């Protein structure tokens, strides 16, 4: 089994590689579980699940010249029409080999943020994009 000490995330939008990210949060699913009690001589409880829920994806990266995601976000804001796309988060090793892929359908950016820009801060500025999906 390969040890994943050195890796990065990349995303594809509608099958086209868009950018690299160093942090991805929100790859998660959960279902609400409810219990149904059955009566009679042999009472028992059955568990059932409801629709699954997922949080938004939160992607973080260092600021670079790639503006594809911010342009997509701004286009949705100015057109007042949400342009949904298929988005894939891909875990890559340092050799550029795909390790794992998560696909998200009906995705659209819903929040964009750049950390406070400070000339005295020695760290590289980080931008964050939040993606909602179905």
CORMO-V208504 format. One record per backbone hydrogen bond with DSSP energy under -0.5 kcal/mol. CO is the residue of the C=O (numbers start at 1). NH is the residue of the N-H. Records with the same first field share a line. If there is no record, write none. Layout:
CO->NH + NH
//
This chain:
3->5
5->7
6->94
8->92
9->21
10->90
11->18 + 19
12->14 + 88
13->16
16->13
19->11
21->9
23->60
25->58
26->28
30->53
32->50
34->48
36->46
37->39
38->44
41->43
44->38
46->36
48->34
51->32
53->30
57->131
58->25
59->129
60->22 + 23
61->127
65->67
67->71
68->72
69->73
70->74
71->75
72->76
73->77
74->78
75->79
76->80 + 81
81->83
82->84
85->87 + 107
86->14
87->104
88->12 + 90
89->102
90->10 + 92
91->99 + 100
92->8
93->96
97->93
100->91
102->89
104->87
105->134
107->85
108->132
111->130
113->128
116->118
118->121
120->122
125->63
126->115
127->61
128->113
129->59
130->110 + 111
131->57
132->108
//
